Amino acid sequence: MSQVYLSDASAAVDAAELIARFGVHAASEAAARAGRSRDLGNVVHFCRWREIERLIALMCAPDRADATLH
């Protein structure tokens, strides 16, 4: 996975907050929030939390072969 779509910058802020709060379990928390939103029929929030889940997985991946080097 080399690219993640973000609908707005606040998704990155939410991802960082989940990582700070839940550590290695942040992606699972985002997935749980997506699941709750789906169960409530809220497609917009479901998609948003799935975006955040994918971003967290990318940010926390141990093998970052696709990362930009500066």
All heavy atoms as TSV, in Angstrom:
chain	resi	resn	atom	element	x	y	z
A	1	MET	N	N	0.853	-1.156	0.000
A	1	MET	CA	C	0.000	0.000	0.000
A	1	MET	C	C	0.902	1.222	0.000
A	1	MET	O	O	1.604	1.475	0.963
A	1	MET	CB	C	-0.875	-0.018	1.248
A	1	MET	CG	C	-1.736	1.182	1.375
A	1	MET	SD	S	-2.735	1.319	2.885
A	1	MET	CE	C	-2.622	-0.198	3.714
A	2	SER	N	N	0.899	1.992	-1.066
A	2	SER	CA	C	1.786	3.134	-1.131
A	2	SER	C	C	1.047	4.459	-1.098
A	2	SER	O	O	1.658	5.493	-0.868
A	2	SER	CB	C	2.652	3.055	-2.380
A	2	SER	OG	O	1.829	3.081	-3.519
A	3	GLN	N	N	-0.243	4.455	-1.334
A	3	GLN	CA	C	-0.998	5.694	-1.329
A	3	GLN	C	C	-2.281	5.525	-0.535
A	3	GLN	O	O	-2.909	4.477	-0.584
A	3	GLN	CB	C	-1.335	6.112	-2.747
A	3	GLN	CG	C	-0.124	6.430	-3.580
A	3	GLN	CD	C	-0.525	6.839	-4.996
A	3	GLN	OE1	O	-1.677	6.791	-5.366
A	3	GLN	NE2	N	0.452	7.242	-5.771
A	4	VAL	N	N	-2.638	6.592	0.168
A	4	VAL	CA	C	-3.879	6.601	0.941
A	4	VAL	C	C	-4.611	7.887	0.599
A	4	VAL	O	O	-4.017	8.962	0.603
A	4	VAL	CB	C	-3.584	6.549	2.456
A	4	VAL	CG1	C	-4.852	6.731	3.258
A	4	VAL	CG2	C	-2.913	5.251	2.827
A	5	TYR	N	N	-5.887	7.786	0.287
A	5	TYR	CA	C	-6.704	8.966	0.025
A	5	TYR	C	C	-7.192	9.534	1.349
A	5	TYR	O	O	-7.701	8.795	2.196
A	5	TYR	CB	C	-7.904	8.605	-0.853
A	5	TYR	CG	C	-8.876	9.748	-0.975
A	5	TYR	CD1	C	-8.627	10.785	-1.862
A	5	TYR	CD2	C	-10.013	9.803	-0.191
A	5	TYR	CE1	C	-9.500	11.852	-1.967
A	5	TYR	CE2	C	-10.896	10.862	-0.286
A	5	TYR	CZ	C	-10.633	11.887	-1.169
A	5	TYR	OH	O	-11.493	12.942	-1.259
A	6	LEU	N	N	-7.027	10.839	1.532
A	6	LEU	CA	C	-7.574	11.520	2.699
A	6	LEU	C	C	-8.532	12.600	2.212
A	6	LEU	O	O	-8.165	13.422	1.375
A	6	LEU	CB	C	-6.470	12.164	3.534
A	6	LEU	CG	C	-5.466	11.214	4.165
A	6	LEU	CD1	C	-4.413	11.994	4.919
A	6	LEU	CD2	C	-6.153	10.239	5.081
A	7	SER	N	N	-9.723	12.599	2.744
A	7	SER	CA	C	-10.715	13.582	2.316
A	7	SER	C	C	-10.401	14.971	2.846
A	7	SER	O	O	-10.781	15.966	2.237
A	7	SER	CB	C	-12.110	13.151	2.749
A	7	SER	OG	O	-12.145	12.962	4.147
A	8	ASP	N	N	-9.700	15.042	3.974
A	8	ASP	CA	C	-9.288	16.338	4.510
A	8	ASP	C	C	-8.148	16.142	5.511
A	8	ASP	O	O	-7.849	15.023	5.923
A	8	ASP	CB	C	-10.451	17.095	5.154
A	8	ASP	CG	C	-11.124	16.331	6.285
A	8	ASP	OD1	O	-10.445	15.553	6.971
A	8	ASP	OD2	O	-12.323	16.513	6.491
A	9	ALA	N	N	-7.519	17.240	5.894
A	9	ALA	CA	C	-6.351	17.176	6.783
A	9	ALA	C	C	-6.704	16.694	8.184
A	9	ALA	O	O	-5.847	16.139	8.882
A	9	ALA	CB	C	-5.679	18.543	6.857
A	10	SER	N	N	-7.952	16.858	8.589
A	10	SER	CA	C	-8.323	16.430	9.935
A	10	SER	C	C	-8.225	14.914	10.102
A	10	SER	O	O	-8.070	14.421	11.223
A	10	SER	CB	C	-9.725	16.919	10.297
A	10	SER	OG	O	-10.697	16.281	9.506
A	11	ALA	N	N	-8.271	14.170	9.008
A	11	ALA	CA	C	-8.100	12.713	9.095
A	11	ALA	C	C	-6.693	12.374	9.590
A	11	ALA	O	O	-6.513	11.443	10.379
A	11	ALA	CB	C	-8.364	12.067	7.747
A	12	ALA	N	N	-5.691	13.126	9.137
A	12	ALA	CA	C	-4.318	12.899	9.592
A	12	ALA	C	C	-4.182	13.252	11.065
A	12	ALA	O	O	-3.482	12.554	11.816
A	12	ALA	CB	C	-3.337	13.718	8.757
A	13	VAL	N	N	-4.857	14.296	11.498
A	13	VAL	CA	C	-4.837	14.678	12.912
A	13	VAL	C	C	-5.476	13.578	13.752
A	13	VAL	O	O	-4.940	13.184	14.791
A	13	VAL	CB	C	-5.553	16.029	13.122
A	13	VAL	CG1	C	-5.708	16.350	14.598
A	13	VAL	CG2	C	-4.810	17.144	12.403
A	14	ASP	N	N	-6.619	13.071	13.306
A	14	ASP	CA	C	-7.290	11.991	14.034
A	14	ASP	C	C	-6.428	10.736	14.081
A	14	ASP	O	O	-6.373	10.048	15.106
A	14	ASP	CB	C	-8.643	11.674	13.406
A	14	ASP	CG	C	-9.683	12.756	13.682
A	14	ASP	OD1	O	-9.495	13.538	14.643
A	14	ASP	OD2	O	-10.676	12.817	12.936
A	15	ALA	N	N	-5.737	10.425	12.989
A	15	ALA	CA	C	-4.852	9.260	12.968
A	15	ALA	C	C	-3.734	9.434	13.985
A	15	ALA	O	O	-3.421	8.506	14.747
A	15	ALA	CB	C	-4.269	9.059	11.571
A	16	ALA	N	N	-3.126	10.604	14.031
A	16	ALA	CA	C	-2.043	10.869	14.985
A	16	ALA	C	C	-2.543	10.772	16.427
A	16	ALA	O	O	-1.851	10.228	17.293
A	16	ALA	CB	C	-1.423	12.237	14.721
A	17	GLU	N	N	-3.748	11.278	16.675
A	17	GLU	CA	C	-4.318	11.196	18.021
A	17	GLU	C	C	-4.580	9.751	18.431
A	17	GLU	O	O	-4.318	9.367	19.578
A	17	GLU	CB	C	-5.597	12.015	18.104
A	17	GLU	CG	C	-5.360	13.507	18.087
A	17	GLU	CD	C	-6.642	14.327	18.057
A	17	GLU	OE1	O	-7.755	13.734	18.011
A	17	GLU	OE2	O	-6.528	15.556	18.074
A	18	LEU	N	N	-5.094	8.934	17.508
A	18	LEU	CA	C	-5.327	7.524	17.828
A	18	LEU	C	C	-4.012	6.802	18.095
A	18	LEU	O	O	-3.935	5.975	19.015
A	18	LEU	CB	C	-6.097	6.829	16.698
A	18	LEU	CG	C	-7.573	7.166	16.564
A	18	LEU	CD1	C	-8.180	6.402	15.392
A	18	LEU	CD2	C	-8.332	6.850	17.837
A	19	ILE	N	N	-2.984	7.109	17.321
A	19	ILE	CA	C	-1.678	6.480	17.541
A	19	ILE	C	C	-1.133	6.875	18.909
A	19	ILE	O	O	-0.621	6.029	19.643
A	19	ILE	CB	C	-0.699	6.844	16.410
A	19	ILE	CG1	C	-1.127	6.177	15.101
A	19	ILE	CG2	C	0.734	6.437	16.774
A	19	ILE	CD1	C	-0.379	6.673	13.876
A	20	ALA	N	N	-1.264	8.148	19.257
A	20	ALA	CA	C	-0.778	8.611	20.562
A	20	ALA	C	C	-1.552	7.965	21.708
A	20	ALA	O	O	-0.973	7.618	22.745
A	20	ALA	CB	C	-0.890	10.131	20.638
A	21	ARG	N	N	-2.841	7.781	21.516
A	21	ARG	CA	C	-3.679	7.241	22.592
A	21	ARG	C	C	-3.650	5.722	22.683
A	21	ARG	O	O	-3.634	5.155	23.776
A	21	ARG	CB	C	-5.113	7.711	22.382
A	21	ARG	CG	C	-6.025	7.324	23.482
A	21	ARG	CD	C	-7.353	8.021	23.395
A	21	ARG	NE	N	-8.217	7.532	24.463
A	21	ARG	CZ	C	-9.512	7.675	24.479
A	21	ARG	NH1	N	-10.111	8.322	23.506
A	21	ARG	NH2	N	-10.227	7.193	25.460
A	22	PHE	N	N	-3.666	5.027	21.515
A	22	PHE	CA	C	-3.809	3.576	21.514
A	22	PHE	C	C	-2.550	2.830	21.078
A	22	PHE	O	O	-2.532	1.599	21.113
A	22	PHE	CB	C	-4.975	3.163	20.615
A	22	PHE	CG	C	-6.304	3.632	21.126
A	22	PHE	CD1	C	-6.906	4.763	20.599
A	22	PHE	CD2	C	-6.952	2.948	22.135
A	22	PHE	CE1	C	-8.133	5.205	21.070
A	22	PHE	CE2	C	-8.180	3.371	22.615
A	22	PHE	CZ	C	-8.768	4.520	22.086
A	23	GLY	N	N	-1.528	3.542	20.622
A	23	GLY	CA	C	-0.281	2.902	20.208
A	23	GLY	C	C	-0.491	1.892	19.100
A	23	GLY	O	O	-1.115	2.200	18.087
A	24	VAL	N	N	0.022	0.684	19.297
A	24	VAL	CA	C	-0.047	-0.349	18.264
A	24	VAL	C	C	-1.471	-0.813	17.974
A	24	VAL	O	O	-1.717	-1.467	16.964
A	24	VAL	CB	C	0.829	-1.580	18.622
A	24	VAL	CG1	C	2.282	-1.178	18.728
A	24	VAL	CG2	C	0.357	-2.233	19.904
A	25	HIS	N	N	-2.404	-0.441	18.818
A	25	HIS	CA	C	-3.804	-0.836	18.634
A	25	HIS	C	C	-4.634	0.257	17.965
A	25	HIS	O	O	-5.860	0.143	17.879
A	25	HIS	CB	C	-4.432	-1.208	19.975
A	25	HIS	CG	C	-3.688	-2.299	20.681
A	25	HIS	ND1	N	-3.681	-3.600	20.238
A	25	HIS	CD2	C	-2.894	-2.264	21.772
A	25	HIS	CE1	C	-2.913	-4.323	21.040
A	25	HIS	NE2	N	-2.429	-3.532	21.974
A	26	ALA	N	N	-3.987	1.308	17.480
A	26	ALA	CA	C	-4.703	2.441	16.889
A	26	ALA	C	C	-5.512	2.038	15.657
A	26	ALA	O	O	-6.650	2.481	15.487
A	26	ALA	CB	C	-3.723	3.552	16.540
A	27	ALA	N	N	-4.943	1.217	14.798
A	27	ALA	CA	C	-5.669	0.786	13.600
A	27	ALA	C	C	-6.902	-0.030	13.979
A	27	ALA	O	O	-7.961	0.109	13.354
A	27	ALA	CB	C	-4.756	-0.017	12.672
A	28	SER	N	N	-6.782	-0.843	15.010
A	28	SER	CA	C	-7.939	-1.624	15.476
A	28	SER	C	C	-9.029	-0.714	16.026
A	28	SER	O	O	-10.223	-0.968	15.823
A	28	SER	CB	C	-7.507	-2.616	16.558
A	28	SER	OG	O	-6.606	-3.549	16.040
A	29	GLU	N	N	-8.633	0.342	16.713
A	29	GLU	CA	C	-9.614	1.301	17.232
A	29	GLU	C	C	-10.325	2.016	16.085
A	29	GLU	O	O	-11.540	2.195	16.120
A	29	GLU	CB	C	-8.934	2.313	18.149
A	29	GLU	CG	C	-9.858	3.393	18.665
A	29	GLU	CD	C	-11.004	2.898	19.520
A	29	GLU	OE1	O	-10.929	1.781	20.085
A	29	GLU	OE2	O	-12.014	3.629	19.631
A	30	ALA	N	N	-9.572	2.415	15.066
A	30	ALA	CA	C	-10.194	3.058	13.902
A	30	ALA	C	C	-11.157	2.087	13.211
A	30	ALA	O	O	-12.245	2.484	12.788
A	30	ALA	CB	C	-9.127	3.534	12.926
A	31	ALA	N	N	-10.767	0.816	13.114
A	31	ALA	CA	C	-11.645	-0.189	12.507
A	31	ALA	C	C	-12.915	-0.376	13.335
A	31	ALA	O	O	-14.014	-0.520	12.780
A	31	ALA	CB	C	-10.909	-1.517	12.365
A	32	ALA	N	N	-12.777	-0.349	14.657
A	32	ALA	CA	C	-13.942	-0.484	15.525
A	32	ALA	C	C	-14.886	0.702	15.351
A	32	ALA	O	O	-16.115	0.543	15.298
A	32	ALA	CB	C	-13.504	-0.600	16.984
A	33	ARG	N	N	-14.314	1.905	15.226
A	33	ARG	CA	C	-15.140	3.092	15.011
A	33	ARG	C	C	-15.841	3.025	13.658
A	33	ARG	O	O	-16.996	3.421	13.530
A	33	ARG	CB	C	-14.293	4.353	15.132
A	33	ARG	CG	C	-13.810	4.570	16.568
A	33	ARG	CD	C	-12.949	5.793	16.695
A	33	ARG	NE	N	-12.413	5.890	18.051
A	33	ARG	CZ	C	-11.967	7.003	18.590
A	33	ARG	NH1	N	-11.969	8.135	17.901
A	33	ARG	NH2	N	-11.492	6.992	19.825
A	34	ALA	N	N	-15.145	2.505	12.658
A	34	ALA	CA	C	-15.761	2.329	11.342
A	34	ALA	C	C	-16.919	1.334	11.443
A	34	ALA	O	O	-17.988	1.561	10.865
A	34	ALA	CB	C	-14.726	1.850	10.328
A	35	GLY	N	N	-16.702	0.262	12.172
A	35	GLY	CA	C	-17.752	-0.741	12.340
A	35	GLY	C	C	-18.978	-0.188	13.040
A	35	GLY	O	O	-20.114	-0.469	12.636
A	36	ARG	N	N	-18.755	0.622	14.080
A	36	ARG	CA	C	-19.890	1.234	14.778
A	36	ARG	C	C	-20.660	2.171	13.839
A	36	ARG	O	O	-21.892	2.182	13.844
A	36	ARG	CB	C	-19.415	1.985	16.022
A	36	ARG	CG	C	-19.088	1.067	17.192
A	36	ARG	CD	C	-18.895	1.827	18.482
A	36	ARG	NE	N	-17.738	2.720	18.467
A	36	ARG	CZ	C	-16.496	2.370	18.752
A	36	ARG	NH1	N	-16.218	1.118	19.076
A	36	ARG	NH2	N	-15.527	3.259	18.729
A	37	SER	N	N	-19.910	2.935	13.046
A	37	SER	CA	C	-20.566	3.846	12.102
A	37	SER	C	C	-21.371	3.075	11.064
A	37	SER	O	O	-22.492	3.461	10.712
A	37	SER	CB	C	-19.522	4.720	11.399
A	37	SER	OG	O	-18.895	5.577	12.329
A	38	ARG	N	N	-20.817	1.965	10.582
A	38	ARG	CA	C	-21.535	1.120	9.615
A	38	ARG	C	C	-22.807	0.568	10.238
A	38	ARG	O	O	-23.871	0.584	9.620
A	38	ARG	CB	C	-20.635	-0.014	9.138
A	38	ARG	CG	C	-21.295	-0.910	8.096
A	38	ARG	CD	C	-20.512	-2.178	7.859
A	38	ARG	NE	N	-20.402	-2.911	9.119
A	38	ARG	CZ	C	-19.262	-3.435	9.584
A	38	ARG	NH1	N	-18.140	-3.346	8.913
A	38	ARG	NH2	N	-19.239	-4.064	10.737
A	39	ASP	N	N	-22.699	0.096	11.471
A	39	ASP	CA	C	-23.867	-0.464	12.144
A	39	ASP	C	C	-24.974	0.569	12.343
A	39	ASP	O	O	-26.160	0.222	12.352
A	39	ASP	CB	C	-23.474	-1.056	13.494
A	39	ASP	CG	C	-22.574	-2.282	13.353
A	39	ASP	OD1	O	-22.497	-2.852	12.236
A	39	ASP	OD2	O	-21.930	-2.654	14.360
A	40	LEU	N	N	-24.575	1.834	12.494
A	40	LEU	CA	C	-25.545	2.914	12.650
A	40	LEU	C	C	-26.067	3.422	11.306
A	40	LEU	O	O	-26.934	4.285	11.262
A	40	LEU	CB	C	-24.921	4.075	13.429
A	40	LEU	CG	C	-24.581	3.783	14.889
A	40	LEU	CD1	C	-23.783	4.938	15.487
A	40	LEU	CD2	C	-25.854	3.537	15.688
A	41	GLY	N	N	-25.494	2.901	10.221
A	41	GLY	CA	C	-25.923	3.309	8.890
A	41	GLY	C	C	-25.286	4.610	8.418
A	41	GLY	O	O	-25.756	5.222	7.462
A	42	ASN	N	N	-24.223	5.034	9.070
A	42	ASN	CA	C	-23.555	6.288	8.719
A	42	ASN	C	C	-22.400	5.993	7.761
A	42	ASN	O	O	-21.273	5.742	8.174
A	42	ASN	CB	C	-23.055	6.993	9.976
A	42	ASN	CG	C	-22.602	8.404	9.700
A	42	ASN	OD1	O	-22.144	8.713	8.607
A	42	ASN	ND2	N	-22.716	9.252	10.708
A	43	VAL	N	N	-22.698	6.030	6.483
A	43	VAL	CA	C	-21.713	5.682	5.460
A	43	VAL	C	C	-20.554	6.671	5.430
A	43	VAL	O	O	-19.403	6.286	5.254
A	43	VAL	CB	C	-22.391	5.599	4.070
A	43	VAL	CG1	C	-21.378	5.418	2.967
A	43	VAL	CG2	C	-23.413	4.491	4.054
A	44	VAL	N	N	-20.838	7.942	5.631
A	44	VAL	CA	C	-19.797	8.967	5.581
A	44	VAL	C	C	-18.751	8.724	6.667
A	44	VAL	O	O	-17.541	8.716	6.391
A	44	VAL	CB	C	-20.404	10.386	5.704
A	44	VAL	CG1	C	-19.316	11.441	5.820
A	44	VAL	CG2	C	-21.307	10.673	4.512
A	45	HIS	N	N	-19.205	8.507	7.897
A	45	HIS	CA	C	-18.249	8.251	8.986
A	45	HIS	C	C	-17.574	6.896	8.829
A	45	HIS	O	O	-16.412	6.745	9.191
A	45	HIS	CB	C	-18.929	8.368	10.341
A	45	HIS	CG	C	-19.146	9.788	10.744
A	45	HIS	ND1	N	-19.991	10.142	11.750
A	45	HIS	CD2	C	-18.626	10.947	10.270
A	45	HIS	CE1	C	-19.989	11.458	11.883
A	45	HIS	NE2	N	-19.167	11.964	10.989
A	46	PHE	N	N	-18.290	5.910	8.310
A	46	PHE	CA	C	-17.673	4.617	8.052
A	46	PHE	C	C	-16.480	4.782	7.115
A	46	PHE	O	O	-15.379	4.310	7.409
A	46	PHE	CB	C	-18.688	3.643	7.439
A	46	PHE	CG	C	-18.050	2.398	6.888
A	46	PHE	CD1	C	-17.592	1.409	7.725
A	46	PHE	CD2	C	-17.884	2.236	5.513
A	46	PHE	CE1	C	-16.982	0.257	7.217
A	46	PHE	CE2	C	-17.284	1.105	4.999
A	46	PHE	CZ	C	-16.835	0.109	5.853
A	47	CYS	N	N	-16.685	5.480	6.000
A	47	CYS	CA	C	-15.604	5.679	5.028
A	47	CYS	C	C	-14.461	6.477	5.633
A	47	CYS	O	O	-13.284	6.187	5.395
A	47	CYS	CB	C	-16.128	6.379	3.776
A	47	CYS	SG	S	-17.255	5.348	2.812
A	48	ARG	N	N	-14.788	7.485	6.430
A	48	ARG	CA	C	-13.755	8.313	7.059
A	48	ARG	C	C	-12.877	7.485	7.987
A	48	ARG	O	O	-11.652	7.583	7.966
A	48	ARG	CB	C	-14.430	9.445	7.826
A	48	ARG	CG	C	-13.463	10.432	8.425
A	48	ARG	CD	C	-14.239	11.534	9.137
A	48	ARG	NE	N	-13.446	12.670	9.497
A	48	ARG	CZ	C	-12.393	12.675	10.279
A	48	ARG	NH1	N	-11.947	11.551	10.777
A	48	ARG	NH2	N	-11.736	13.776	10.582
A	49	TRP	N	N	-13.490	6.671	8.836
A	49	TRP	CA	C	-12.698	5.866	9.765
A	49	TRP	C	C	-11.896	4.790	9.046
A	49	TRP	O	O	-10.810	4.427	9.469
A	49	TRP	CB	C	-13.585	5.273	10.864
A	49	TRP	CG	C	-13.958	6.325	11.865
A	49	TRP	CD1	C	-15.201	6.812	12.102
A	49	TRP	CD2	C	-13.077	7.041	12.727
A	49	TRP	NE1	N	-15.134	7.786	13.062
A	49	TRP	CE2	C	-13.849	7.947	13.471
A	49	TRP	CE3	C	-11.705	7.008	12.961
A	49	TRP	CZ2	C	-13.302	8.816	14.420
A	49	TRP	CZ3	C	-11.152	7.870	13.898
A	49	TRP	CH2	C	-11.940	8.756	14.615
A	50	ARG	N	N	-12.416	4.282	7.936
A	50	ARG	CA	C	-11.629	3.318	7.138
A	50	ARG	C	C	-10.414	4.005	6.533
A	50	ARG	O	O	-9.331	3.422	6.479
A	50	ARG	CB	C	-12.502	2.707	6.036
A	50	ARG	CG	C	-13.538	1.742	6.567
A	50	ARG	CD	C	-12.945	0.444	7.042
A	50	ARG	NE	N	-12.454	-0.273	5.868
A	50	ARG	CZ	C	-11.400	-1.078	5.866
A	50	ARG	NH1	N	-10.743	-1.310	6.967
A	50	ARG	NH2	N	-11.022	-1.670	4.766
A	51	GLU	N	N	-10.564	5.254	6.056
A	51	GLU	CA	C	-9.422	6.034	5.565
A	51	GLU	C	C	-8.365	6.152	6.656
A	51	GLU	O	O	-7.176	5.945	6.409
A	51	GLU	CB	C	-9.840	7.474	5.205
A	51	GLU	CG	C	-10.614	7.673	3.981
A	51	GLU	CD	C	-11.044	9.137	3.831
A	51	GLU	OE1	O	-10.637	10.009	4.630
A	51	GLU	OE2	O	-11.798	9.412	2.890
A	52	ILE	N	N	-8.817	6.510	7.841
A	52	ILE	CA	C	-7.907	6.700	8.965
A	52	ILE	C	C	-7.233	5.384	9.330
A	52	ILE	O	O	-6.030	5.349	9.623
A	52	ILE	CB	C	-8.657	7.322	10.155
A	52	ILE	CG1	C	-9.088	8.757	9.784
A	52	ILE	CG2	C	-7.819	7.308	11.418
A	52	ILE	CD1	C	-10.048	9.391	10.753
A	53	GLU	N	N	-7.976	4.294	9.298
A	53	GLU	CA	C	-7.397	2.974	9.575
A	53	GLU	C	C	-6.271	2.656	8.591
A	53	GLU	O	O	-5.190	2.203	8.984
A	53	GLU	CB	C	-8.481	1.906	9.490
A	53	GLU	CG	C	-7.964	0.501	9.718
A	53	GLU	CD	C	-9.007	-0.562	9.455
A	53	GLU	OE1	O	-10.146	-0.239	9.055
A	53	GLU	OE2	O	-8.663	-1.751	9.635
A	54	ARG	N	N	-6.498	2.911	7.303
A	54	ARG	CA	C	-5.470	2.648	6.297
A	54	ARG	C	C	-4.262	3.558	6.472
A	54	ARG	O	O	-3.117	3.127	6.313
A	54	ARG	CB	C	-6.060	2.780	4.894
A	54	ARG	CG	C	-6.999	1.632	4.540
A	54	ARG	CD	C	-7.424	1.667	3.085
A	54	ARG	NE	N	-8.301	2.793	2.795
A	54	ARG	CZ	C	-9.632	2.773	2.914
A	54	ARG	NH1	N	-10.235	1.671	3.304
A	54	ARG	NH2	N	-10.350	3.830	2.613
A	55	LEU	N	N	-4.504	4.820	6.836
A	55	LEU	CA	C	-3.401	5.748	7.076
A	55	LEU	C	C	-2.555	5.288	8.252
A	55	LEU	O	O	-1.320	5.301	8.189
A	55	LEU	CB	C	-3.926	7.162	7.331
A	55	LEU	CG	C	-2.872	8.209	7.667
A	55	LEU	CD1	C	-1.857	8.359	6.540
A	55	LEU	CD2	C	-3.537	9.537	7.993
A	56	ILE	N	N	-3.187	4.867	9.320
A	56	ILE	CA	C	-2.460	4.384	10.497
A	56	ILE	C	C	-1.626	3.158	10.134
A	56	ILE	O	O	-0.464	3.057	10.526
A	56	ILE	CB	C	-3.431	4.063	11.652
A	56	ILE	CG1	C	-4.036	5.359	12.186
A	56	ILE	CG2	C	-2.729	3.290	12.758
A	56	ILE	CD1	C	-5.203	5.152	13.136
A	57	ALA	N	N	-2.202	2.248	9.378
A	57	ALA	CA	C	-1.454	1.053	8.961
A	57	ALA	C	C	-0.224	1.444	8.152
A	57	ALA	O	O	0.862	0.875	8.336
A	57	ALA	CB	C	-2.357	0.125	8.153
A	58	LEU	N	N	-0.373	2.427	7.289
A	58	LEU	CA	C	0.756	2.892	6.488
A	58	LEU	C	C	1.810	3.563	7.363
A	58	LEU	O	O	3.006	3.314	7.217
A	58	LEU	CB	C	0.278	3.856	5.404
A	58	LEU	CG	C	1.350	4.427	4.484
A	58	LEU	CD1	C	1.976	3.306	3.653
A	58	LEU	CD2	C	0.756	5.486	3.574
A	59	MET	N	N	1.367	4.399	8.291
A	59	MET	CA	C	2.295	5.128	9.153
A	59	MET	C	C	3.055	4.199	10.104
A	59	MET	O	O	4.194	4.483	10.464
A	59	MET	CB	C	1.540	6.181	9.963
A	59	MET	CG	C	1.014	7.318	9.120
A	59	MET	SD	S	-0.126	8.415	10.016
A	59	MET	CE	C	0.939	9.096	11.270
A	60	CYS	N	N	2.422	3.120	10.495
A	60	CYS	CA	C	3.016	2.221	11.486
A	60	CYS	C	C	3.659	0.981	10.880
A	60	CYS	O	O	4.131	0.109	11.611
A	60	CYS	CB	C	1.953	1.796	12.491
A	60	CYS	SG	S	1.319	3.170	13.465
A	61	ALA	N	N	3.678	0.888	9.558
A	61	ALA	CA	C	4.247	-0.294	8.901
A	61	ALA	C	C	5.732	-0.411	9.216
A	61	ALA	O	O	6.476	0.565	9.086
A	61	ALA	CB	C	4.034	-0.208	7.396
A	62	PRO	N	N	6.170	-1.596	9.637
A	62	PRO	CA	C	7.587	-1.778	9.975
A	62	PRO	C	C	8.497	-1.730	8.753
A	62	PRO	O	O	9.634	-1.289	8.844
A	62	PRO	CB	C	7.634	-3.156	10.631
A	62	PRO	CG	C	6.416	-3.855	10.138
A	62	PRO	CD	C	5.390	-2.790	9.870
A	63	ASP	N	N	8.006	-2.163	7.608
A	63	ASP	CA	C	8.804	-2.154	6.385
A	63	ASP	C	C	8.334	-0.998	5.519
A	63	ASP	O	O	7.353	-1.099	4.819
A	63	ASP	CB	C	8.649	-3.475	5.632
A	63	ASP	CG	C	9.449	-3.482	4.333
A	63	ASP	OD1	O	10.398	-2.685	4.223
A	63	ASP	OD2	O	9.117	-4.277	3.441
A	64	ARG	N	N	9.048	0.080	5.550
A	64	ARG	CA	C	8.654	1.281	4.816
A	64	ARG	C	C	9.514	1.438	3.568
A	64	ARG	O	O	10.125	2.462	3.342
A	64	ARG	CB	C	8.792	2.516	5.710
A	64	ARG	CG	C	7.891	2.524	6.922
A	64	ARG	CD	C	6.433	2.740	6.553
A	64	ARG	NE	N	6.253	3.770	5.568
A	64	ARG	CZ	C	6.030	5.043	5.825
A	64	ARG	NH1	N	5.931	5.446	7.058
A	64	ARG	NH2	N	5.863	5.908	4.841
A	65	ALA	N	N	9.554	0.429	2.732
A	65	ALA	CA	C	10.364	0.462	1.513
A	65	ALA	C	C	9.906	1.540	0.542
A	65	ALA	O	O	10.681	2.024	-0.267
A	65	ALA	CB	C	10.320	-0.892	0.828
A	66	ASP	N	N	8.631	1.947	0.655
A	66	ASP	CA	C	8.112	2.975	-0.251
A	66	ASP	C	C	8.203	4.380	0.327
A	66	ASP	O	O	7.726	5.328	-0.262
A	66	ASP	CB	C	6.671	2.659	-0.623
A	66	ASP	CG	C	5.751	2.653	0.593
A	66	ASP	OD1	O	6.251	2.513	1.724
A	66	ASP	OD2	O	4.535	2.793	0.415
A	67	ALA	N	N	8.827	4.516	1.488
A	67	ALA	CA	C	8.910	5.822	2.147
A	67	ALA	C	C	9.860	6.739	1.387
A	67	ALA	O	O	10.830	6.313	0.775
A	67	ALA	CB	C	9.397	5.647	3.587
A	68	THR	N	N	9.546	8.015	1.463
A	68	THR	CA	C	10.381	9.022	0.832
A	68	THR	C	C	11.597	9.294	1.702
A	68	THR	O	O	11.480	9.469	2.913
A	68	THR	CB	C	9.590	10.321	0.637
A	68	THR	OG1	O	8.431	10.031	-0.116
A	68	THR	CG2	C	10.414	11.377	-0.064
A	69	LEU	N	N	12.743	9.329	1.087
A	69	LEU	CA	C	13.967	9.644	1.819
A	69	LEU	C	C	14.345	11.086	1.531
A	69	LEU	O	O	14.358	11.524	0.393
A	69	LEU	CB	C	15.114	8.714	1.379
A	69	LEU	CG	C	14.874	7.239	1.621
A	69	LEU	CD1	C	16.026	6.435	1.056
A	69	LEU	CD2	C	14.697	6.946	3.097
A	70	HIS	N	N	14.687	11.825	2.575
A	70	HIS	CA	C	15.062	13.221	2.409
A	70	HIS	C	C	16.510	13.416	2.803
A	70	HIS	O	O	17.008	12.847	3.684
A	70	HIS	CB	C	14.186	14.131	3.243
A	70	HIS	CG	C	12.759	14.088	2.839
A	70	HIS	ND1	N	12.261	14.805	1.783
A	70	HIS	CD2	C	11.717	13.368	3.312
A	70	HIS	CE1	C	10.985	14.577	1.649
A	70	HIS	NE2	N	10.621	13.695	2.561
